[in-house]
Amino acid sequence: MLVIMEKTGSFMHCWWECKVVKPLWKGLWHFLTKLTIHLLYTTAIALLNIYPKENKTYIHMKACTQIFITTLSIIANN
């Protein structure tokens, strides 16, 4: 996996890489695996709502999109 560190204060840093939000995203991915939803841990899915072709089932996409929007709202509020 290619890891690109964004500058502190940038969009990617605030929403994905910041040490405060990283545990939230990791916990969310752990929760999804308990629901038997296996997705790559990537910003394209969480922030841009772009899913791999093999994961394009309507039920998973709808549930994950709602979960990701809620997570982003939590980050924005805090």
PDB file of N, CA, C and O in Angstrom:
ATOM      1  N   MET A   1       0.844  -1.172   0.000  1.00  0.00           N
ATOM      2  CA  MET A   1       0.000   0.000   0.000  1.00  0.00           C
ATOM      3  C   MET A   1       0.895   1.242   0.000  1.00  0.00           C
ATOM      4  O   MET A   1       1.822   1.341   0.804  1.00  0.00           O
ATOM      5  N   LEU A   2       0.626   2.157  -0.873  1.00  0.00           N
ATOM      6  CA  LEU A   2       1.359   3.405  -0.969  1.00  0.00           C
ATOM      7  C   LEU A   2       0.809   4.386   0.058  1.00  0.00           C
ATOM      8  O   LEU A   2      -0.394   4.645   0.097  1.00  0.00           O
ATOM      9  N   VAL A   3       1.691   4.929   0.886  1.00  0.00           N
ATOM     10  CA  VAL A   3       1.270   5.876   1.913  1.00  0.00           C
ATOM     11  C   VAL A   3       1.870   7.232   1.586  1.00  0.00           C
ATOM     12  O   VAL A   3       3.090   7.382   1.516  1.00  0.00           O
ATOM     13  N   ILE A   4       1.013   8.207   1.388  1.00  0.00           N
ATOM     14  CA  ILE A   4       1.457   9.562   1.105  1.00  0.00           C
ATOM     15  C   ILE A   4       1.027  10.429   2.279  1.00  0.00           C
ATOM     16  O   ILE A   4      -0.163  10.529   2.579  1.00  0.00           O
ATOM     17  N   MET A   5       1.972  11.043   2.931  1.00  0.00           N
ATOM     18  CA  MET A   5       1.666  11.905   4.060  1.00  0.00           C
ATOM     19  C   MET A   5       1.340  13.303   3.545  1.00  0.00           C
ATOM     20  O   MET A   5       2.139  13.920   2.840  1.00  0.00           O
ATOM     21  N   GLU A   6       0.192  13.778   3.896  1.00  0.00           N
ATOM     22  CA  GLU A   6      -0.237  15.112   3.504  1.00  0.00           C
ATOM     23  C   GLU A   6       0.237  16.131   4.532  1.00  0.00           C
ATOM     24  O   GLU A   6       0.516  15.801   5.684  1.00  0.00           O
ATOM     25  N   LYS A   7       0.319  17.360   4.085  1.00  0.00           N
ATOM     26  CA  LYS A   7       0.739  18.453   4.941  1.00  0.00           C
ATOM     27  C   LYS A   7      -0.300  18.671   6.054  1.00  0.00           C
ATOM     28  O   LYS A   7      -1.504  18.590   5.811  1.00  0.00           O
ATOM     29  N   THR A   8       0.175  18.947   7.262  1.00  0.00           N
ATOM     30  CA  THR A   8      -0.716  19.200   8.386  1.00  0.00           C
ATOM     31  C   THR A   8      -1.649  20.361   8.059  1.00  0.00           C
ATOM     32  O   THR A   8      -1.204  21.415   7.603  1.00  0.00           O
ATOM     33  N   GLY A   9      -2.937  20.164   8.293  1.00  0.00           N
ATOM     34  CA  GLY A   9      -3.938  21.190   8.022  1.00  0.00           C
ATOM     35  C   GLY A   9      -4.613  21.045   6.670  1.00  0.00           C
ATOM     36  O   GLY A   9      -5.601  21.725   6.395  1.00  0.00           O
ATOM     37  N   SER A  10      -4.086  20.156   5.812  1.00  0.00           N
ATOM     38  CA  SER A  10      -4.704  19.946   4.510  1.00  0.00           C
ATOM     39  C   SER A  10      -5.986  19.134   4.678  1.00  0.00           C
ATOM     40  O   SER A  10      -6.230  18.552   5.735  1.00  0.00           O
ATOM     41  N   PHE A  11      -6.785  19.104   3.642  1.00  0.00           N
ATOM     42  CA  PHE A  11      -8.041  18.345   3.658  1.00  0.00           C
ATOM     43  C   PHE A  11      -7.798  16.885   4.029  1.00  0.00           C
ATOM     44  O   PHE A  11      -8.452  16.349   4.923  1.00  0.00           O
ATOM     45  N   MET A  12      -6.864  16.252   3.345  1.00  0.00           N
ATOM     46  CA  MET A  12      -6.596  14.836   3.582  1.00  0.00           C
ATOM     47  C   MET A  12      -6.089  14.601   4.996  1.00  0.00           C
ATOM     48  O   MET A  12      -6.443  13.603   5.624  1.00  0.00           O
ATOM     49  N   HIS A  13      -5.279  15.489   5.492  1.00  0.00           N
ATOM     50  CA  HIS A  13      -4.766  15.327   6.848  1.00  0.00           C
ATOM     51  C   HIS A  13      -5.897  15.436   7.874  1.00  0.00           C
ATOM     52  O   HIS A  13      -5.999  14.601   8.774  1.00  0.00           O
ATOM     53  N   CYS A  14      -6.734  16.447   7.746  1.00  0.00           N
ATOM     54  CA  CYS A  14      -7.810  16.681   8.720  1.00  0.00           C
ATOM     55  C   CYS A  14      -8.858  15.581   8.712  1.00  0.00           C
ATOM     56  O   CYS A  14      -9.362  15.206   9.771  1.00  0.00           O
ATOM     57  N   TRP A  15      -9.194  15.061   7.546  1.00  0.00           N
ATOM     58  CA  TRP A  15     -10.283  14.083   7.445  1.00  0.00           C
ATOM     59  C   TRP A  15      -9.825  12.636   7.523  1.00  0.00           C
ATOM     60  O   TRP A  15     -10.644  11.749   7.762  1.00  0.00           O
ATOM     61  N   TRP A  16      -8.515  12.372   7.323  1.00  0.00           N
ATOM     62  CA  TRP A  16      -8.088  10.985   7.222  1.00  0.00           C
ATOM     63  C   TRP A  16      -6.833  10.655   8.023  1.00  0.00           C
ATOM     64  O   TRP A  16      -6.794   9.614   8.680  1.00  0.00           O
ATOM     65  N   GLU A  17      -5.814  11.497   7.992  1.00  0.00           N
ATOM     66  CA  GLU A  17      -4.507  11.144   8.545  1.00  0.00           C
ATOM     67  C   GLU A  17      -4.230  11.673   9.946  1.00  0.00           C
ATOM     68  O   GLU A  17      -3.288  11.214  10.593  1.00  0.00           O
ATOM     69  N   CYS A  18      -5.000  12.600  10.421  1.00  0.00           N
ATOM     70  CA  CYS A  18      -4.761  13.214  11.719  1.00  0.00           C
ATOM     71  C   CYS A  18      -4.791  12.141  12.819  1.00  0.00           C
ATOM     72  O   CYS A  18      -5.611  11.224  12.782  1.00  0.00           O
ATOM     73  N   LYS A  19      -3.895  12.272  13.784  1.00  0.00           N
ATOM     74  CA  LYS A  19      -3.810  11.252  14.839  1.00  0.00           C
ATOM     75  C   LYS A  19      -5.092  11.170  15.670  1.00  0.00           C
ATOM     76  O   LYS A  19      -5.322  10.167  16.344  1.00  0.00           O
ATOM     77  N   VAL A  20      -5.913  12.189  15.632  1.00  0.00           N
ATOM     78  CA  VAL A  20      -7.177  12.176  16.372  1.00  0.00           C
ATOM     79  C   VAL A  20      -8.241  11.363  15.634  1.00  0.00           C
ATOM     80  O   VAL A  20      -9.035  10.676  16.276  1.00  0.00           O
ATOM     81  N   VAL A  21      -8.274  11.425  14.306  1.00  0.00           N
ATOM     82  CA  VAL A  21      -9.324  10.733  13.545  1.00  0.00           C
ATOM     83  C   VAL A  21      -8.927   9.329  13.085  1.00  0.00           C
ATOM     84  O   VAL A  21      -9.795   8.518  12.764  1.00  0.00           O
ATOM     85  N   LYS A  22      -7.640   9.038  13.049  1.00  0.00           N
ATOM     86  CA  LYS A  22      -7.213   7.704  12.600  1.00  0.00           C
ATOM     87  C   LYS A  22      -7.841   6.575  13.413  1.00  0.00           C
ATOM     88  O   LYS A  22      -8.309   5.602  12.822  1.00  0.00           O
ATOM     89  N   PRO A  23      -7.871   6.666  14.766  1.00  0.00           N
ATOM     90  CA  PRO A  23      -8.520   5.582  15.522  1.00  0.00           C
ATOM     91  C   PRO A  23     -10.011   5.441  15.204  1.00  0.00           C
ATOM     92  O   PRO A  23     -10.547   4.333  15.239  1.00  0.00           O
ATOM     93  N   LEU A  24     -10.672   6.535  14.900  1.00  0.00           N
ATOM     94  CA  LEU A  24     -12.086   6.475  14.527  1.00  0.00           C
ATOM     95  C   LEU A  24     -12.275   5.677  13.246  1.00  0.00           C
ATOM     96  O   LEU A  24     -13.145   4.809  13.177  1.00  0.00           O
ATOM     97  N   TRP A  25     -11.460   5.967  12.224  1.00  0.00           N
ATOM     98  CA  TRP A  25     -11.557   5.228  10.961  1.00  0.00           C
ATOM     99  C   TRP A  25     -11.201   3.760  11.150  1.00  0.00           C
ATOM    100  O   TRP A  25     -11.877   2.883  10.612  1.00  0.00           O
ATOM    101  N   LYS A  26     -10.134   3.484  11.918  1.00  0.00           N
ATOM    102  CA  LYS A  26      -9.734   2.086  12.161  1.00  0.00           C
ATOM    103  C   LYS A  26     -10.858   1.328  12.871  1.00  0.00           C
ATOM    104  O   LYS A  26     -11.155   0.183  12.532  1.00  0.00           O
ATOM    105  N   GLY A  27     -11.479   1.977  13.860  1.00  0.00           N
ATOM    106  CA  GLY A  27     -12.588   1.358  14.567  1.00  0.00           C
ATOM    107  C   GLY A  27     -13.775   1.092  13.658  1.00  0.00           C
ATOM    108  O   GLY A  27     -14.445   0.067  13.774  1.00  0.00           O
ATOM    109  N   LEU A  28     -14.025   2.025  12.755  1.00  0.00           N
ATOM    110  CA  LEU A  28     -15.121   1.860  11.797  1.00  0.00           C
ATOM    111  C   LEU A  28     -14.862   0.659  10.890  1.00  0.00           C
ATOM    112  O   LEU A  28     -15.765  -0.141  10.644  1.00  0.00           O
ATOM    113  N   TRP A  29     -13.637   0.534  10.396  1.00  0.00           N
ATOM    114  CA  TRP A  29     -13.319  -0.613   9.528  1.00  0.00           C
ATOM    115  C   TRP A  29     -13.438  -1.919  10.300  1.00  0.00           C
ATOM    116  O   TRP A  29     -13.874  -2.927   9.744  1.00  0.00           O
ATOM    117  N   HIS A  30     -13.059  -1.914  11.561  1.00  0.00           N
ATOM    118  CA  HIS A  30     -13.208  -3.103  12.395  1.00  0.00           C
ATOM    119  C   HIS A  30     -14.695  -3.454  12.545  1.00  0.00           C
ATOM    120  O   HIS A  30     -15.068  -4.624  12.461  1.00  0.00           O
ATOM    121  N   PHE A  31     -15.529  -2.453  12.763  1.00  0.00           N
ATOM    122  CA  PHE A  31     -16.975  -2.657  12.866  1.00  0.00           C
ATOM    123  C   PHE A  31     -17.539  -3.239  11.573  1.00  0.00           C
ATOM    124  O   PHE A  31     -18.377  -4.140  11.619  1.00  0.00           O
ATOM    125  N   LEU A  32     -17.094  -2.739  10.423  1.00  0.00           N
ATOM    126  CA  LEU A  32     -17.582  -3.243   9.136  1.00  0.00           C
ATOM    127  C   LEU A  32     -17.214  -4.711   8.936  1.00  0.00           C
ATOM    128  O   LEU A  32     -18.007  -5.475   8.387  1.00  0.00           O
ATOM    129  N   THR A  33     -16.023  -5.114   9.374  1.00  0.00           N
ATOM    130  CA  THR A  33     -15.648  -6.522   9.225  1.00  0.00           C
ATOM    131  C   THR A  33     -16.521  -7.415  10.111  1.00  0.00           C
ATOM    132  O   THR A  33     -16.792  -8.564   9.762  1.00  0.00           O
ATOM    133  N   LYS A  34     -16.958  -6.889  11.252  1.00  0.00           N
ATOM    134  CA  LYS A  34     -17.886  -7.662  12.090  1.00  0.00           C
ATOM    135  C   LYS A  34     -19.242  -7.830  11.403  1.00  0.00           C
ATOM    136  O   LYS A  34     -19.961  -8.793  11.672  1.00  0.00           O
ATOM    137  N   LEU A  35     -19.589  -6.898  10.521  1.00  0.00           N
ATOM    138  CA  LEU A  35     -20.824  -6.998   9.748  1.00  0.00           C
ATOM    139  C   LEU A  35     -20.617  -7.789   8.458  1.00  0.00           C
ATOM    140  O   LEU A  35     -21.495  -7.817   7.595  1.00  0.00           O
ATOM    141  N   THR A  36     -19.480  -8.416   8.331  1.00  0.00           N
ATOM    142  CA  THR A  36     -19.053  -9.165   7.143  1.00  0.00           C
ATOM    143  C   THR A  36     -18.999  -8.291   5.890  1.00  0.00           C
ATOM    144  O   THR A  36     -19.273  -8.763   4.787  1.00  0.00           O
ATOM    145  N   ILE A  37     -18.649  -7.040   6.061  1.00  0.00           N
ATOM    146  CA  ILE A  37     -18.405  -6.142   4.933  1.00  0.00           C
ATOM    147  C   ILE A  37     -16.904  -5.914   4.893  1.00  0.00           C
ATOM    148  O   ILE A  37     -16.348  -5.246   5.764  1.00  0.00           O
ATOM    149  N   HIS A  38     -16.256  -6.465   3.889  1.00  0.00           N
ATOM    150  CA  HIS A  38     -14.803  -6.371   3.794  1.00  0.00           C
ATOM    151  C   HIS A  38     -14.426  -5.406   2.685  1.00  0.00           C
ATOM    152  O   HIS A  38     -14.605  -5.695   1.501  1.00  0.00           O
ATOM    153  N   LEU A  39     -13.901  -4.256   3.086  1.00  0.00           N
ATOM    154  CA  LEU A  39     -13.479  -3.225   2.147  1.00  0.00           C
ATOM    155  C   LEU A  39     -12.019  -2.893   2.377  1.00  0.00           C
ATOM    156  O   LEU A  39     -11.500  -3.074   3.478  1.00  0.00           O
ATOM    157  N   LEU A  40     -11.362  -2.410   1.346  1.00  0.00           N
ATOM    158  CA  LEU A  40     -10.004  -1.918   1.505  1.00  0.00           C
ATOM    159  C   LEU A  40     -10.027  -0.680   2.377  1.00  0.00           C
ATOM    160  O   LEU A  40     -10.957   0.123   2.302  1.00  0.00           O
ATOM    161  N   TYR A  41      -9.012  -0.524   3.200  1.00  0.00           N
ATOM    162  CA  TYR A  41      -8.889   0.663   4.050  1.00  0.00           C
ATOM    163  C   TYR A  41      -8.299   1.769   3.197  1.00  0.00           C
ATOM    164  O   TYR A  41      -7.079   1.922   3.123  1.00  0.00           O
ATOM    165  N   THR A  42      -9.162   2.542   2.553  1.00  0.00           N
ATOM    166  CA  THR A  42      -8.702   3.557   1.619  1.00  0.00           C
ATOM    167  C   THR A  42      -9.584   4.796   1.657  1.00  0.00           C
ATOM    168  O   THR A  42     -10.768   4.722   1.985  1.00  0.00           O
ATOM    169  N   THR A  43      -8.996   5.926   1.320  1.00  0.00           N
ATOM    170  CA  THR A  43      -9.739   7.189   1.321  1.00  0.00           C
ATOM    171  C   THR A  43     -10.762   7.252   0.207  1.00  0.00           C
ATOM    172  O   THR A  43     -11.779   7.930   0.351  1.00  0.00           O
ATOM    173  N   ALA A  44     -10.525   6.569  -0.897  1.00  0.00           N
ATOM    174  CA  ALA A  44     -11.464   6.618  -2.024  1.00  0.00           C
ATOM    175  C   ALA A  44     -12.833   6.117  -1.608  1.00  0.00           C
ATOM    176  O   ALA A  44     -13.851   6.657  -2.041  1.00  0.00           O
ATOM    177  N   ILE A  45     -12.868   5.095  -0.777  1.00  0.00           N
ATOM    178  CA  ILE A  45     -14.142   4.546  -0.333  1.00  0.00           C
ATOM    179  C   ILE A  45     -14.775   5.451   0.722  1.00  0.00           C
ATOM    180  O   ILE A  45     -15.943   5.822   0.604  1.00  0.00           O
ATOM    181  N   ALA A  46     -14.021   5.799   1.734  1.00  0.00           N
ATOM    182  CA  ALA A  46     -14.580   6.539   2.868  1.00  0.00           C
ATOM    183  C   ALA A  46     -14.922   7.987   2.538  1.00  0.00           C
ATOM    184  O   ALA A  46     -15.986   8.471   2.923  1.00  0.00           O
ATOM    185  N   LEU A  47     -14.043   8.680   1.836  1.00  0.00           N
ATOM    186  CA  LEU A  47     -14.256  10.107   1.601  1.00  0.00           C
ATOM    187  C   LEU A  47     -14.934  10.420   0.276  1.00  0.00           C
ATOM    188  O   LEU A  47     -15.668  11.402   0.172  1.00  0.00           O
ATOM    189  N   LEU A  48     -14.696   9.598  -0.732  1.00  0.00           N
ATOM    190  CA  LEU A  48     -15.221   9.892  -2.073  1.00  0.00           C
ATOM    191  C   LEU A  48     -16.362   8.970  -2.496  1.00  0.00           C
ATOM    192  O   LEU A  48     -16.975   9.179  -3.543  1.00  0.00           O
ATOM    193  N   ASN A  49     -16.647   7.951  -1.685  1.00  0.00           N
ATOM    194  CA  ASN A  49     -17.731   7.013  -1.985  1.00  0.00           C
ATOM    195  C   ASN A  49     -17.490   6.260  -3.296  1.00  0.00           C
ATOM    196  O   ASN A  49     -18.420   6.026  -4.069  1.00  0.00           O
ATOM    197  N   ILE A  50     -16.245   5.890  -3.533  1.00  0.00           N
ATOM    198  CA  ILE A  50     -15.876   5.117  -4.720  1.00  0.00           C
ATOM    199  C   ILE A  50     -15.530   3.703  -4.268  1.00  0.00           C
ATOM    200  O   ILE A  50     -14.541   3.495  -3.566  1.00  0.00           O
ATOM    201  N   TYR A  51     -16.334   2.748  -4.667  1.00  0.00           N
ATOM    202  CA  TYR A  51     -16.168   1.364  -4.238  1.00  0.00           C
ATOM    203  C   TYR A  51     -15.514   0.535  -5.340  1.00  0.00           C
ATOM    204  O   TYR A  51     -15.718   0.813  -6.522  1.00  0.00           O
ATOM    205  N   PRO A  52     -14.722  -0.492  -4.966  1.00  0.00           N
ATOM    206  CA  PRO A  52     -14.187  -1.411  -5.979  1.00  0.00           C
ATOM    207  C   PRO A  52     -15.321  -2.153  -6.673  1.00  0.00           C
ATOM    208  O   PRO A  52     -16.378  -2.359  -6.075  1.00  0.00           O
ATOM    209  N   LYS A  53     -15.124  -2.549  -7.899  1.00  0.00           N
ATOM    210  CA  LYS A  53     -16.174  -3.216  -8.672  1.00  0.00           C
ATOM    211  C   LYS A  53     -16.683  -4.484  -7.994  1.00  0.00           C
ATOM    212  O   LYS A  53     -17.872  -4.791  -8.073  1.00  0.00           O
ATOM    213  N   GLU A  54     -15.794  -5.224  -7.327  1.00  0.00           N
ATOM    214  CA  GLU A  54     -16.231  -6.474  -6.698  1.00  0.00           C
ATOM    215  C   GLU A  54     -17.087  -6.248  -5.457  1.00  0.00           C
ATOM    216  O   GLU A  54     -17.702  -7.195  -4.966  1.00  0.00           O
ATOM    217  N   ASN A  55     -17.146  -5.024  -4.934  1.00  0.00           N
ATOM    218  CA  ASN A  55     -17.941  -4.726  -3.740  1.00  0.00           C
ATOM    219  C   ASN A  55     -19.186  -3.902  -4.056  1.00  0.00           C
ATOM    220  O   ASN A  55     -19.754  -3.293  -3.150  1.00  0.00           O
ATOM    221  N   LYS A  56     -19.608  -3.868  -5.263  1.00  0.00           N
ATOM    222  CA  LYS A  56     -20.731  -3.011  -5.625  1.00  0.00           C
ATOM    223  C   LYS A  56     -22.077  -3.699  -5.437  1.00  0.00           C
ATOM    224  O   LYS A  56     -22.862  -3.799  -6.380  1.00  0.00           O
ATOM    225  N   THR A  57     -22.341  -4.165  -4.244  1.00  0.00           N
ATOM    226  CA  THR A  57     -23.676  -4.665  -3.934  1.00  0.00           C
ATOM    227  C   THR A  57     -24.443  -3.517  -3.311  1.00  0.00           C
ATOM    228  O   THR A  57     -23.897  -2.774  -2.496  1.00  0.00           O
ATOM    229  N   TYR A  58     -25.667  -3.369  -3.674  1.00  0.00           N
ATOM    230  CA  TYR A  58     -26.470  -2.223  -3.247  1.00  0.00           C
ATOM    231  C   TYR A  58     -26.578  -2.127  -1.728  1.00  0.00           C
ATOM    232  O   TYR A  58     -26.462  -1.036  -1.169  1.00  0.00           O
ATOM    233  N   ILE A  59     -26.796  -3.242  -1.064  1.00  0.00           N
ATOM    234  CA  ILE A  59     -26.981  -3.228   0.388  1.00  0.00           C
ATOM    235  C   ILE A  59     -25.724  -2.739   1.083  1.00  0.00           C
ATOM    236  O   ILE A  59     -25.797  -1.895   1.975  1.00  0.00           O
ATOM    237  N   HIS A  60     -24.571  -3.260   0.685  1.00  0.00           N
ATOM    238  CA  HIS A  60     -23.315  -2.833   1.294  1.00  0.00           C
ATOM    239  C   HIS A  60     -23.023  -1.368   1.005  1.00  0.00           C
ATOM    240  O   HIS A  60     -22.621  -0.624   1.900  1.00  0.00           O
ATOM    241  N   MET A  61     -23.223  -0.954  -0.232  1.00  0.00           N
ATOM    242  CA  MET A  61     -22.931   0.439  -0.591  1.00  0.00           C
ATOM    243  C   MET A  61     -23.826   1.398   0.181  1.00  0.00           C
ATOM    244  O   MET A  61     -23.350   2.417   0.681  1.00  0.00           O
ATOM    245  N   LYS A  62     -25.101   1.089   0.283  1.00  0.00           N
ATOM    246  CA  LYS A  62     -26.029   1.976   0.975  1.00  0.00           C
ATOM    247  C   LYS A  62     -25.684   2.073   2.459  1.00  0.00           C
ATOM    248  O   LYS A  62     -25.653   3.168   3.019  1.00  0.00           O
ATOM    249  N   ALA A  63     -25.430   0.948   3.086  1.00  0.00           N
ATOM    250  CA  ALA A  63     -25.086   0.941   4.511  1.00  0.00           C
ATOM    251  C   ALA A  63     -23.768   1.660   4.759  1.00  0.00           C
ATOM    252  O   ALA A  63     -23.672   2.483   5.669  1.00  0.00           O
ATOM    253  N   CYS A  64     -22.765   1.360   3.967  1.00  0.00           N
ATOM    254  CA  CYS A  64     -21.455   1.975   4.158  1.00  0.00           C
ATOM    255  C   CYS A  64     -21.504   3.478   3.909  1.00  0.00           C
ATOM    256  O   CYS A  64     -20.881   4.245   4.643  1.00  0.00           O
ATOM    257  N   THR A  65     -22.225   3.902   2.898  1.00  0.00           N
ATOM    258  CA  THR A  65     -22.333   5.334   2.614  1.00  0.00           C
ATOM    259  C   THR A  65     -22.944   6.067   3.800  1.00  0.00           C
ATOM    260  O   THR A  65     -22.466   7.138   4.175  1.00  0.00           O
ATOM    261  N   GLN A  66     -23.983   5.512   4.390  1.00  0.00           N
ATOM    262  CA  GLN A  66     -24.599   6.144   5.556  1.00  0.00           C
ATOM    263  C   GLN A  66     -23.646   6.173   6.745  1.00  0.00           C
ATOM    264  O   GLN A  66     -23.600   7.161   7.479  1.00  0.00           O
ATOM    265  N   ILE A  67     -22.895   5.111   6.940  1.00  0.00           N
ATOM    266  CA  ILE A  67     -21.927   5.049   8.037  1.00  0.00           C
ATOM    267  C   ILE A  67     -20.814   6.066   7.817  1.00  0.00           C
ATOM    268  O   ILE A  67     -20.404   6.749   8.756  1.00  0.00           O
ATOM    269  N   PHE A  68     -20.320   6.173   6.578  1.00  0.00           N
ATOM    270  CA  PHE A  68     -19.237   7.116   6.286  1.00  0.00           C
ATOM    271  C   PHE A  68     -19.698   8.563   6.455  1.00  0.00           C
ATOM    272  O   PHE A  68     -18.947   9.392   6.968  1.00  0.00           O
ATOM    273  N   ILE A  69     -20.906   8.869   6.036  1.00  0.00           N
ATOM    274  CA  ILE A  69     -21.439  10.227   6.200  1.00  0.00           C
ATOM    275  C   ILE A  69     -21.566  10.560   7.687  1.00  0.00           C
ATOM    276  O   ILE A  69     -21.254  11.675   8.105  1.00  0.00           O
ATOM    277  N   THR A  70     -22.017   9.611   8.468  1.00  0.00           N
ATOM    278  CA  THR A  70     -22.124   9.826   9.916  1.00  0.00           C
ATOM    279  C   THR A  70     -20.743  10.055  10.526  1.00  0.00           C
ATOM    280  O   THR A  70     -20.571  10.949  11.354  1.00  0.00           O
ATOM    281  N   THR A  71     -19.775   9.263  10.127  1.00  0.00           N
ATOM    282  CA  THR A  71     -18.412   9.419  10.636  1.00  0.00           C
ATOM    283  C   THR A  71     -17.832  10.776  10.272  1.00  0.00           C
ATOM    284  O   THR A  71     -17.200  11.427  11.104  1.00  0.00           O
ATOM    285  N   LEU A  72     -18.045  11.207   9.033  1.00  0.00           N
ATOM    286  CA  LEU A  72     -17.559  12.524   8.622  1.00  0.00           C
ATOM    287  C   LEU A  72     -18.251  13.637   9.408  1.00  0.00           C
ATOM    288  O   LEU A  72     -17.624  14.649   9.723  1.00  0.00           O
ATOM    289  N   SER A  73     -19.526  13.465   9.727  1.00  0.00           N
ATOM    290  CA  SER A  73     -20.243  14.455  10.538  1.00  0.00           C
ATOM    291  C   SER A  73     -19.657  14.529  11.948  1.00  0.00           C
ATOM    292  O   SER A  73     -19.517  15.614  12.512  1.00  0.00           O
ATOM    293  N   ILE A  74     -19.318  13.381  12.507  1.00  0.00           N
ATOM    294  CA  ILE A  74     -18.696  13.350  13.835  1.00  0.00           C
ATOM    295  C   ILE A  74     -17.364  14.092  13.802  1.00  0.00           C
ATOM    296  O   ILE A  74     -17.071  14.891  14.691  1.00  0.00           O
ATOM    297  N   ILE A  75     -16.567  13.827  12.785  1.00  0.00           N
ATOM    298  CA  ILE A  75     -15.263  14.503  12.663  1.00  0.00           C
ATOM    299  C   ILE A  75     -15.462  16.009  12.525  1.00  0.00           C
ATOM    300  O   ILE A  75     -14.759  16.787  13.169  1.00  0.00           O
ATOM    301  N   ALA A  76     -16.406  16.421  11.697  1.00  0.00           N
ATOM    302  CA  ALA A  76     -16.636  17.857  11.476  1.00  0.00           C
ATOM    303  C   ALA A  76     -17.133  18.550  12.744  1.00  0.00           C
ATOM    304  O   ALA A  76     -16.754  19.689  13.018  1.00  0.00           O
ATOM    305  N   ASN A  77     -17.972  17.875  13.511  1.00  0.00           N
ATOM    306  CA  ASN A  77     -18.501  18.470  14.743  1.00  0.00           C
ATOM    307  C   ASN A  77     -17.434  18.612  15.816  1.00  0.00           C
ATOM    308  O   ASN A  77     -17.498  19.520  16.645  1.00  0.00           O
ATOM    309  N   ASN A  78     -16.455  17.718  15.803  1.00  0.00           N
ATOM    310  CA  ASN A  78     -15.409  17.768  16.817  1.00  0.00           C
ATOM    311  C   ASN A  78     -14.231  18.574  16.352  1.00  0.00           C
ATOM    312  O   ASN A  78     -13.255  18.720  17.086  1.00  0.00           O
TER     313      ASN A  78
END
